[in-house]
Amino acid sequence: MRARLPLRLTRAAAFSAVCVGLGVFAHRFAGGAGPTPGALAVGGTVIMAAAAVLAGRERSRGTITALLAGAQLFLHLLLSRSAEVDGLAVPAHSHRLGVEAGMVAAHLTATLVTGWWLARGETALWCLLRRLGASALRPLTAGHVPPAPVVPFVRITAAPVRLTGRTLKHALVVRGPPVLSAF
């Protein structure tokens, strides 16, 4: 199943909004400077364009997480460079969690959690689309259902076996679960 342009753009917008929001939040949480409007526009546009290209079909959890990790790396580098170029009075990294370890931990944790969350949404969306597609096609095929196959009835002509009417002497009929014997 392939996605048409409106669905592709909607999925790409959702992915880029989550990705850019996550990148900015993780970057700020780990001690980085806030994004400049230009860096935010460039990052959002690049991720939206890449996501629109890749949003044509259903993606697996691993693919979504890998794409999200690549986008987070891109945003981290973009936000770090924009803070250096902008020359803000606030230092680029203010050692709240540590420069490198904090950034990597924040971005990685956020990427894994958000990748799982986006993959669940991806699965739910495509399942819903498949169900809607199947229910939309059902009325079209209702008049063209092939008839059930005819199974020939075979008549048995052998004479039935007569029971003698005797009950077996050692037959025991017990209903229910077995009773445990007490010692």
C-alpha positions as CSV (number, residue, x, y, z in Angstrom):
1,M,0.0,0.0,0.0
2,R,1.4,3.4,-1.0
3,A,0.5,6.7,0.5
4,R,-0.7,9.6,-1.6
5,L,0.6,13.1,-1.3
6,P,-1.8,14.4,1.4
7,L,-1.1,11.5,3.6
8,R,2.6,11.7,2.9
9,L,2.7,15.4,3.9
10,T,0.7,14.8,7.0
11,R,2.9,12.0,8.1
12,A,6.0,14.0,7.3
13,A,4.7,17.0,9.2
14,A,4.0,14.9,12.3
15,F,7.5,13.3,12.1
16,S,9.3,16.6,11.7
17,A,7.3,18.3,14.4
18,V,8.0,15.5,16.8
19,C,11.7,15.3,15.7
20,V,12.4,19.1,15.9
21,G,10.5,19.5,19.2
22,L,12.4,16.5,20.6
23,G,15.7,17.8,19.4
24,V,15.2,21.3,20.8
25,F,14.0,19.9,24.1
26,A,16.8,17.4,24.5
27,H,19.4,20.0,23.5
28,R,18.1,22.5,26.0
29,F,17.7,19.8,28.7
30,A,21.3,18.7,28.3
31,G,22.6,22.3,28.7
32,G,22.7,23.6,25.1
33,A,21.6,27.0,24.0
34,G,18.1,27.6,22.6
35,P,17.8,27.5,18.8
36,T,17.9,30.6,16.6
37,P,14.8,31.1,14.4
38,G,17.0,30.5,11.3
39,A,18.4,27.2,12.6
40,L,14.9,26.1,13.6
41,A,13.5,26.9,10.1
42,V,16.4,25.2,8.3
43,G,16.2,22.1,10.5
44,G,12.5,21.8,10.2
45,T,12.5,22.3,6.5
46,V,15.3,19.7,5.9
47,I,13.7,17.1,8.1
48,M,10.2,17.8,6.6
49,A,11.6,17.3,3.1
50,A,13.4,14.1,3.9
51,A,10.4,12.7,5.8
52,A,8.1,13.5,2.9
53,V,10.3,11.6,0.5
54,L,10.4,8.6,2.9
55,A,6.8,8.7,3.9
56,G,5.5,6.8,0.9
57,R,5.0,3.4,2.6
58,E,4.9,1.8,6.1
59,R,8.2,1.8,7.9
60,S,9.4,-0.6,10.6
61,R,10.3,0.3,14.2
62,G,14.0,0.0,13.5
63,T,13.8,2.2,10.4
64,I,11.9,4.9,12.2
65,T,14.3,4.9,15.1
66,A,17.3,5.0,12.8
67,L,15.8,7.9,10.8
68,L,15.0,9.7,14.0
69,A,18.5,9.1,15.3
70,G,20.0,10.5,12.1
71,A,17.7,13.5,12.3
72,Q,18.6,14.1,15.9
73,L,22.3,14.1,15.1
74,F,21.7,16.6,12.3
75,L,19.7,18.8,14.6
76,H,22.3,18.6,17.4
77,L,25.0,19.7,15.0
78,L,22.8,22.4,13.5
79,L,21.8,23.8,16.9
80,S,25.4,23.6,18.3
81,R,26.8,25.5,15.2
82,S,24.0,28.1,15.2
83,A,24.7,28.9,18.9
84,E,28.5,29.3,18.1
85,V,27.8,31.5,15.1
86,D,25.1,33.6,16.8
87,G,27.5,34.5,19.7
88,L,24.9,34.5,22.3
89,A,25.8,35.8,25.8
90,V,24.7,32.4,27.1
91,P,27.4,29.8,26.5
92,A,26.6,27.1,24.0
93,H,26.8,24.4,26.7
94,S,26.3,25.3,30.4
95,H,27.5,22.0,32.0
96,R,24.2,21.1,33.7
97,L,24.6,17.4,32.7
98,G,28.0,17.6,31.2
99,V,28.7,18.6,27.6
100,E,29.2,15.3,25.7
101,A,27.8,12.6,28.0
102,G,24.7,14.6,28.8
103,M,24.0,15.5,25.2
104,V,24.4,11.9,24.0
105,A,22.3,10.4,26.8
106,A,19.5,13.0,26.4
107,H,19.4,12.6,22.6
108,L,19.7,8.8,22.7
109,T,17.1,8.3,25.3
110,A,14.6,10.7,23.7
111,T,15.3,9.1,20.3
112,L,14.6,5.5,21.5
113,V,11.4,6.5,23.4
114,T,10.1,8.6,20.6
115,G,11.0,6.1,18.0
116,W,9.0,3.5,19.8
117,W,6.1,5.9,20.1
118,L,6.2,6.9,16.4
119,A,6.4,3.3,15.4
120,R,3.3,2.4,17.4
121,G,1.5,5.3,15.7
122,E,2.8,4.2,12.3
123,T,1.4,0.6,12.9
124,A,-1.9,1.9,14.1
125,L,-2.3,4.3,11.1
126,W,-1.5,1.7,8.5
127,C,-3.8,-0.9,10.2
128,L,-6.6,1.7,10.2
129,L,-6.0,2.5,6.5
130,R,-6.0,-1.2,5.6
131,R,-9.3,-1.8,7.5
132,L,-10.9,1.3,5.9
133,G,-9.7,0.1,2.4
134,A,-11.1,-3.4,3.0
135,S,-14.5,-2.1,4.2
136,A,-14.7,0.4,1.3
137,L,-14.1,-2.5,-1.2
138,R,-16.5,-4.9,0.4
139,P,-19.7,-3.4,-1.2
140,L,-18.1,-3.6,-4.6
141,T,-17.4,-7.3,-4.3
142,A,-20.6,-8.3,-2.6
143,G,-22.5,-8.9,-5.8
144,H,-19.6,-10.9,-7.3
145,V,-19.2,-13.6,-4.7
146,P,-18.6,-17.0,-6.3
147,P,-21.2,-19.6,-5.4
148,A,-20.3,-22.2,-2.8
149,P,-19.0,-25.4,-4.2
150,V,-21.5,-28.2,-4.5
151,V,-20.5,-31.3,-2.5
152,P,-22.2,-34.5,-3.8
153,F,-24.2,-36.4,-1.3
154,V,-23.2,-40.1,-1.2
155,R,-25.9,-42.5,0.0
156,I,-24.6,-45.5,1.9
157,T,-26.6,-48.6,1.0
158,A,-25.0,-51.1,3.4
159,A,-27.3,-52.7,6.1
160,P,-26.9,-51.2,9.6
161,V,-25.2,-53.3,12.2
162,R,-27.5,-54.6,14.9
163,L,-26.5,-54.2,18.5
164,T,-27.0,-57.2,20.6
165,G,-28.4,-55.4,23.6
166,R,-25.9,-56.8,26.0
167,T,-24.0,-54.5,28.3
168,L,-20.3,-55.2,29.0
169,K,-19.8,-56.6,32.4
170,H,-16.7,-54.5,33.3
171,A,-17.8,-51.2,31.7
172,L,-18.0,-48.3,34.1
173,V,-19.4,-45.0,33.2
174,V,-18.1,-42.1,35.4
175,R,-18.9,-38.5,34.8
176,G,-16.8,-35.7,36.1
177,P,-13.2,-35.4,37.1
178,P,-11.4,-38.3,38.8
179,V,-11.7,-38.5,42.6
180,L,-8.5,-38.6,44.5
181,S,-8.3,-41.4,46.9
182,A,-7.5,-40.6,50.5
183,F,-4.7,-42.5,52.2
